[in-house]
Amino acid sequence: MATPDSKERFIGLEWLRFLLGLYVVVYHTLHTYPKEQKFPGLDELTSLGFFATSTFFVLSGFLLAHVYARSGRLRESARSFWTKRLSNLYPLHLFSLLLSILVLLALSHLGIGPELDKATPRFVIYDTNEVLGRTHPELFLHWMSNTELFVNSILQILLLQAWNPYYLTFNAPLWSLSTLMFFYLAFPFVAPRLMRSRHKWKVLALVWLVYLIPPALVVASESYGIPWTGLLHRNPLLRLPEFLGGILAYGLFRGYRDRGMVPGRGLLAALVALVVAAFLVADYLFTQGAKHWYFLLHNGLLLPAQLLLVCLCALPADPKSAFVRHWSPRLGAASLSLFALHVPMFTLFSRSERLIAVPGRCLDDWRACTEAAAALPSSLLYYPLFLVLLVAFCVLFQERGVVPVRKWLVRRLMPAPAPALAKVPRPA
């Protein structure tokens, strides 16, 4: 049974989950618009998608430790934990995968461009951070063979696609769900031990050091190409320190909070400024610095700032506003849907926007209409509408789709509770 404290909701973390998901959406979609339509610096400020994803992994470890392992013991059996996590993750993953494939096939069938040759589940881009990848990106475009398509389909169905270091298939952001599933599998084994540790600061420092070793080796050897870029980007083992760091951060946070050690206003302002400064410096180094900064910032250097951000967002108490209390859990719960669904939804929106902008009636001459639409640039004026529609869809999908399916799966997969033994009266 959950303790009263385990039911505590960190309302700041609900908003953080939502904002991280929204930032990833902007990171993947805003850059498709012409630079002339955006104010100076906007592309740079929205370039740290990996900061949001890494912080989300930290946040996941933090919240799971709070709910399931606060006492240093797993609150329920590993089987029960895995069943609940898989029931929450897999329906979303499967729907997103099917939606992505259907969108690509529909675009190809209807001839809605641009780049119709890439509107196929076979199309992928090899992961590389070499100069050649920036100067001649066409060399890294690839259309999978039948064998590759079959193998990667199996990986996708089994939530194992994050282990492919060469390229991402079908719906690229789904790798984060694959990595999360590995974290969930590891949680029952690592979380209780980490929460029982009497030396959490030392263990956290060790985790950070281990996390920094792979990118340091890659930078030292200048191995910026295949498969090293993909390994550092999403390999679950190499990204595991973020999740472990979140668990340890919760243990430290809870320990200080239980002792009444809460930062005052001055220290709080300084810590917030430190996180903001870390983000801005990282943004500058990533966009303006040497290419090796990508690997170091992506895998390790920003972990202290990400841990601190999660802990700071866990501090606020529940607000008095009923509006905020109502929407916080709803938007927070939709964060995974934002990660999983934004690519196919944006593909549909951007193509539809262009079709609508074509003068005349498309039904009279569909081919001419689609050719004219493919030549039109997307308009940033409609982008806020996309974000609003996407958030609304993800909230409804989470509540009307994922939650009912999750409850049904849990009922079917969870072992039936043992019948209570009747008490036998003692003889007088």
Secondary structure, DSSP 8 states (H G I E B T S, - for coil): ---TGGG---HHHHHHHHHHHHHHHHHHHGGGS-GGGS-TTHHHHT--HHHHHHHHHHHHHHHHHHHH-TTSS-SS-HHHHHHHHHHHHHHHHHHHHHHHHHHHHHHHHHT--S-GGG-STTEEEB---SHHHHH-GGGGEEE--HHHHHHHHHHHHTT-GGG--SB--SSGGGHHHHHHHHHHHHHHHHHHHHHH-S-HHHHHHHHHHHHHHHHHHHHHHT--STTHHHHHHH-HHHHHHHHHHHHHHHHHHHHHHHTT----HHHHHHHHHHHHHHHHHHHHHHHHS-THHHHHIIIIITHHHHHHHHHHHT-----S-HHHHHHHHHHHHTHHHHHHHHHHHHHHHHHHHHHHHSSS-TTT-HHHHHHHHHHS---GGGHHHHHHHHHHHHHHHIIIIIHHHHHHHHHHHS--------------
